[in-house]
Amino acid sequence: MTKNLAIYTRSLTKQFDRHTAVNNLDLEIAEGEVYGLIGPNGAGKTTLIRMLAAAEEPSNGEIFINGDRLLRDKSNPTLKRRLGYLPDDYPLYDELTVWDYLDYFARLYHLREPYRTQRLHEVIELIQLENKRNSVISTLSRGMKQRLCLARTIIHEPIVLLLDEPVSGLDPIARMQFREIIKALQEAGMTILISSHVLTDLAELCTSVGIMELGFLVESASLQDIYGRLAHQQIVISTLGNLEELKKELRNNSLVEELEVLSTTNSIRVNFSGKEEDSAELLRSLVGAGIPLSNFQCTQEDLESIFLNLGHKQAS
């Protein structure tokens, strides 16, 4: 095991009666990464995160955080204090103010004055709740409450942050605010593992991605590598002429894998297995065949499409 791994697991397994929630999982996350964990409900994501947070005892296997073995007993309390864990259903104390809530947790982590007050100001500024510091939690919006939960999770400056569905139920503006905070935490040197069903957020945030299916880690790689290996090129082609003629020409090209007619415009979207020079050749061939093109736009499949395609392959 290399020293620069923030999270390392070996043969990590969790069995519940006859159900194996996490199956012989080897995970490596480098220091300073934002690692996105993807998978359908029941894939084992929450169980994995709970084991990494020392909230769940593994049935088998080992966990190392920054090179030190993580155990649920009292052998490494200092290591546990360097973890930040935000479950997907963390309760708030609605009758407290924002300041009192964070001060309560700062005291639980034994933060002493004058550092405690300094840290409270830093975190409240980071989560953009300076003007709400004296507000009662029950009066906050859902997005504000979620940012407050994150603040509670980072008040003690953890080295590893574990976030389980932190943007669930948030509107686009609240998700954007949450993303900006995560980016700031990464820039400060924190290693972050985040699970989410909002794959557009993960694609914007993450340096690496792991995909879980039925307790197995079926993919784990940098986002760049995932795109390079698994993403199809997609091309949207519009014509001023007959759509059937365009379809006929496209079917003559062996690199065109799938066709989808876009009903709102006189356009076709194709999955294309070729490289950039191949798509340029496709464009030349269509023009040479006399197809009156009005649009030829190349894009790359997004993370959600990759995940769905991978799921179909696993099922088949």
C-alpha positions as CSV (number, residue, x, y, z in Angstrom):
1,M,0.0,0.0,0.0
2,T,1.4,3.4,-1.0
3,K,1.6,6.1,1.6
4,N,-0.4,8.7,-0.4
5,L,-3.6,6.8,-0.3
6,A,-6.2,8.5,1.9
7,I,-8.6,5.4,1.8
8,Y,-7.5,1.9,1.1
9,T,-9.6,-1.2,1.7
10,R,-8.6,-4.9,1.2
11,S,-11.2,-7.6,0.7
12,L,-13.8,-5.5,2.5
13,T,-17.0,-7.5,3.0
14,K,-20.3,-6.9,4.9
15,Q,-22.8,-9.7,5.4
16,F,-26.3,-9.2,6.8
17,D,-27.7,-12.7,7.5
18,R,-27.8,-14.3,4.0
19,H,-27.4,-10.9,2.1
20,T,-23.9,-9.7,1.1
21,A,-24.2,-5.9,1.0
22,V,-20.5,-5.3,0.2
23,N,-18.6,-8.1,-1.5
24,N,-14.8,-8.5,-1.3
25,L,-14.2,-4.8,-2.2
26,D,-10.7,-3.4,-2.9
27,L,-10.8,0.4,-3.0
28,E,-8.0,2.9,-3.4
29,I,-8.5,6.7,-3.1
30,A,-5.6,9.0,-3.3
31,E,-5.1,12.0,-0.9
32,G,-6.8,15.1,-2.1
33,E,-9.3,13.4,-4.5
34,V,-13.0,13.9,-4.8
35,Y,-14.2,10.4,-5.4
36,G,-17.8,9.8,-6.6
37,L,-19.6,6.7,-5.7
38,I,-22.3,5.6,-8.1
39,G,-24.8,2.8,-8.1
40,P,-28.5,2.0,-7.9
41,N,-30.3,1.7,-4.6
42,G,-29.2,-1.5,-2.8
43,A,-25.8,-1.5,-4.5
44,G,-24.0,-1.3,-1.1
45,K,-22.9,2.4,-1.2
46,T,-24.3,3.4,2.2
47,T,-23.0,0.2,3.9
48,L,-19.5,0.9,2.4
49,I,-19.5,4.5,3.6
50,R,-20.7,3.4,7.1
51,M,-17.8,1.0,7.4
52,L,-15.4,3.7,6.3
53,A,-16.8,6.0,9.0
54,A,-16.4,3.2,11.6
55,A,-20.2,3.2,12.1
56,E,-20.5,-0.4,10.8
57,E,-18.3,-3.4,11.6
58,P,-17.0,-5.2,8.5
59,S,-17.6,-9.0,8.3
60,N,-14.2,-9.4,6.7
61,G,-11.4,-7.3,5.3
62,E,-9.4,-4.3,6.4
63,I,-9.7,-0.5,6.1
64,F,-6.8,2.0,6.2
65,I,-7.1,5.7,6.5
66,N,-4.0,7.6,5.5
67,G,-2.0,4.5,6.1
68,D,-3.4,3.7,9.6
69,R,-5.7,0.7,10.1
70,L,-9.3,1.8,11.1
71,L,-10.9,-0.4,13.8
72,R,-14.2,0.1,15.6
73,D,-12.7,-0.5,19.0
74,K,-10.9,2.1,21.1
75,S,-7.5,1.4,19.6
76,N,-7.3,4.5,17.4
77,P,-9.5,7.4,18.7
78,T,-7.3,10.0,17.1
79,L,-7.9,8.5,13.7
80,K,-11.6,8.5,14.1
81,R,-11.5,12.2,15.1
82,R,-10.0,12.9,11.7
83,L,-13.0,11.5,9.9
84,G,-16.1,13.5,8.9
85,Y,-19.2,11.6,8.1
86,L,-22.5,13.0,6.8
87,P,-25.2,10.3,6.5
88,D,-28.2,10.9,4.3
89,D,-30.7,11.3,7.2
90,Y,-28.7,13.3,9.8
91,P,-31.1,15.0,12.3
92,L,-30.9,18.6,13.2
93,Y,-31.9,20.3,16.5
94,D,-34.6,22.7,15.2
95,E,-34.8,24.7,18.4
96,L,-31.2,25.7,18.4
97,T,-29.6,28.6,16.5
98,V,-27.0,28.0,13.8
99,W,-24.3,29.3,16.1
100,D,-25.3,27.2,19.1
101,Y,-25.7,24.1,17.0
102,L,-22.2,24.3,15.6
103,D,-20.8,25.4,19.0
104,Y,-22.3,22.3,20.5
105,F,-20.5,20.0,18.1
106,A,-17.3,22.0,18.4
107,R,-17.3,21.3,22.1
108,L,-18.0,17.6,21.5
109,Y,-14.8,17.5,19.5
110,H,-13.0,19.2,22.4
111,L,-12.2,22.4,20.4
112,R,-10.9,24.9,22.9
113,E,-11.0,28.7,23.0
114,P,-9.9,30.9,21.3
115,Y,-9.6,28.4,18.4
116,R,-13.2,27.2,18.8
117,T,-14.8,30.7,18.1
118,Q,-12.3,31.2,15.3
119,R,-13.3,27.9,13.7
120,L,-17.0,28.7,14.1
121,H,-16.6,31.9,12.2
122,E,-14.5,30.2,9.4
123,V,-17.1,27.4,8.9
124,I,-20.1,29.7,9.0
125,E,-18.5,31.9,6.4
126,L,-17.6,28.9,4.2
127,I,-21.2,27.6,4.2
128,Q,-22.5,31.2,3.5
129,L,-24.7,31.5,6.5
130,E,-23.1,34.5,8.2
131,N,-26.4,36.4,8.1
132,K,-28.2,33.4,9.6
133,R,-25.9,32.7,12.5
134,N,-28.5,33.7,15.1
135,S,-31.4,32.2,13.3
136,V,-33.3,29.3,14.7
137,I,-32.7,26.2,12.6
138,S,-36.4,25.5,12.0
139,T,-36.6,28.7,10.0
140,L,-33.9,27.7,7.5
141,S,-34.5,26.4,4.0
142,R,-33.7,22.8,3.1
143,G,-30.5,23.9,1.3
144,M,-29.4,26.0,4.3
145,K,-30.0,23.0,6.6
146,Q,-28.0,20.7,4.4
147,R,-25.1,23.2,4.4
148,L,-25.3,23.4,8.1
149,C,-25.1,19.6,8.4
150,L,-22.0,19.8,6.3
151,A,-20.6,22.5,8.6
152,R,-21.1,20.2,11.6
153,T,-19.3,17.5,9.7
154,I,-16.2,19.6,9.0
155,I,-16.0,21.7,12.2
156,H,-13.1,19.6,13.5
157,E,-11.1,19.8,10.2
158,P,-11.2,16.1,9.2
159,I,-8.7,14.7,6.8
160,V,-11.3,12.5,5.1
161,L,-14.9,13.5,4.4
162,L,-17.6,10.9,3.8
163,L,-20.8,12.2,2.3
164,D,-23.8,10.0,1.6
165,E,-26.3,11.6,-0.8
166,P,-25.7,15.1,0.5
167,V,-27.7,16.9,-2.3
168,S,-30.7,14.6,-2.2
169,G,-33.9,16.7,-2.6
170,L,-32.1,20.0,-3.1
171,D,-33.0,22.5,-5.9
172,P,-30.5,23.4,-8.6
173,I,-29.4,26.6,-6.8
174,A,-28.8,24.8,-3.5
175,R,-26.9,22.0,-5.3
176,M,-24.7,24.6,-7.0
177,Q,-23.9,26.2,-3.6
178,F,-23.1,22.8,-2.1
179,R,-20.8,22.0,-5.1
180,E,-18.9,25.3,-4.5
181,I,-18.3,24.4,-0.9
182,I,-17.0,20.9,-1.8
183,K,-14.6,22.5,-4.3
184,A,-13.3,24.8,-1.6
185,L,-12.8,21.9,0.8
186,Q,-10.8,20.0,-1.9
187,E,-8.7,23.0,-2.6
188,A,-7.9,23.1,1.2
189,G,-6.5,19.5,0.9
190,M,-9.4,17.4,2.1
191,T,-10.1,14.0,0.6
192,I,-13.8,13.6,-0.1
193,L,-15.9,10.5,-0.9
194,I,-19.4,11.4,-2.1
195,S,-22.3,9.2,-3.2
196,S,-25.1,10.7,-5.2
197,H,-27.7,9.9,-7.8
198,V,-27.2,13.4,-9.3
199,L,-24.5,12.3,-11.7
200,T,-24.2,15.7,-13.4
201,D,-23.0,17.1,-10.0
202,L,-20.5,14.3,-9.6
203,A,-19.2,14.8,-13.2
204,E,-18.5,18.4,-12.3
205,L,-17.0,17.7,-8.9
206,C,-15.1,14.4,-9.0
207,T,-11.6,13.5,-10.0
208,S,-12.4,9.8,-9.9
209,V,-15.5,7.6,-9.9
210,G,-16.4,4.2,-8.5
211,I,-19.4,2.2,-9.8
212,M,-21.1,-0.3,-7.5
213,E,-23.4,-3.1,-8.5
214,L,-24.8,-5.7,-6.0
215,G,-22.0,-5.1,-3.5
216,F,-19.2,-5.3,-6.1
217,L,-17.0,-2.4,-7.2
218,V,-17.3,-3.0,-11.0
219,E,-15.4,0.2,-12.0
220,S,-13.0,2.5,-10.2
221,A,-10.9,4.9,-12.2
222,S,-10.2,8.6,-12.9
223,L,-13.1,10.4,-14.5
224,Q,-10.8,11.0,-17.5
225,D,-10.1,7.3,-17.9
226,I,-13.8,6.4,-17.5
227,Y,-14.7,8.8,-20.3
228,G,-11.9,7.6,-22.5
229,R,-12.8,3.9,-22.2
230,L,-16.6,3.9,-21.8
231,A,-18.0,7.1,-23.4
232,H,-19.4,6.9,-26.9
233,Q,-19.2,9.9,-29.1
234,Q,-22.6,11.3,-30.0
235,I,-23.4,13.4,-33.1
236,V,-26.6,15.4,-33.7
237,I,-27.1,15.8,-37.4
238,S,-29.8,18.0,-38.9
239,T,-31.0,18.2,-42.5
240,L,-33.0,20.6,-44.5
241,G,-34.0,17.7,-46.8
242,N,-35.5,14.2,-46.4
243,L,-34.8,12.5,-43.1
244,E,-35.0,9.0,-44.7
245,E,-32.2,9.9,-47.1
246,L,-30.0,11.0,-44.1
247,K,-30.8,7.7,-42.3
248,K,-29.9,5.7,-45.3
249,E,-26.5,7.3,-45.6
250,L,-25.8,7.0,-41.9
251,R,-26.6,3.2,-42.0
252,N,-23.9,2.8,-44.7
253,N,-21.3,3.9,-42.2
254,S,-20.0,1.0,-40.0
255,L,-19.0,3.3,-37.1
256,V,-22.6,4.5,-36.6
257,E,-23.9,2.2,-33.9
258,E,-27.4,3.6,-33.0
259,L,-29.8,6.1,-34.6
260,E,-32.4,8.2,-32.7
261,V,-34.7,10.5,-34.5
262,L,-35.3,13.7,-32.6
263,S,-39.0,14.5,-32.9
264,T,-38.7,18.3,-32.2
265,T,-36.4,19.0,-35.1
266,N,-35.5,17.4,-38.5
267,S,-32.5,15.8,-36.7
268,I,-30.9,12.4,-35.9
269,R,-28.7,11.6,-32.9
270,V,-26.2,8.8,-33.5
271,N,-23.9,6.9,-31.2
272,F,-20.6,6.9,-33.1
273,S,-17.7,4.6,-32.2
274,G,-15.1,6.4,-34.3
275,K,-12.5,9.1,-33.4
276,E,-12.5,12.8,-34.3
277,E,-11.0,12.1,-37.8
278,D,-13.7,9.5,-38.4
279,S,-16.5,12.0,-37.6
280,A,-14.8,14.5,-39.9
281,E,-14.9,11.8,-42.6
282,L,-18.6,11.1,-41.9
283,L,-19.3,14.8,-42.4
284,R,-17.5,14.8,-45.7
285,S,-19.3,11.7,-46.9
286,L,-22.7,13.2,-46.1
287,V,-21.9,16.4,-47.9
288,G,-20.6,14.4,-50.8
289,A,-23.8,12.4,-51.0
290,G,-25.7,15.7,-51.4
291,I,-27.4,15.8,-48.0
292,P,-28.3,19.4,-47.2
293,L,-27.0,19.6,-43.6
294,S,-27.9,22.4,-41.3
295,N,-26.2,21.1,-38.2
296,F,-23.4,18.6,-37.3
297,Q,-22.6,18.7,-33.6
298,C,-20.3,16.3,-31.9
299,T,-20.6,15.7,-28.1
300,Q,-19.4,13.0,-25.6
301,E,-21.8,10.8,-23.6
302,D,-22.2,12.1,-20.1
303,L,-21.6,10.2,-16.9
304,E,-25.3,9.3,-16.5
305,S,-25.4,7.6,-20.0
306,I,-22.1,5.7,-19.2
307,F,-23.6,4.4,-16.0
308,L,-26.9,3.4,-17.6
309,N,-25.0,1.6,-20.4
310,L,-22.8,-0.2,-18.0
311,G,-25.8,-1.3,-16.0
312,H,-27.4,-2.8,-19.1
313,K,-24.2,-4.7,-19.9
314,Q,-24.1,-6.1,-16.4
315,A,-27.7,-7.2,-16.6
316,S,-27.4,-8.9,-20.0
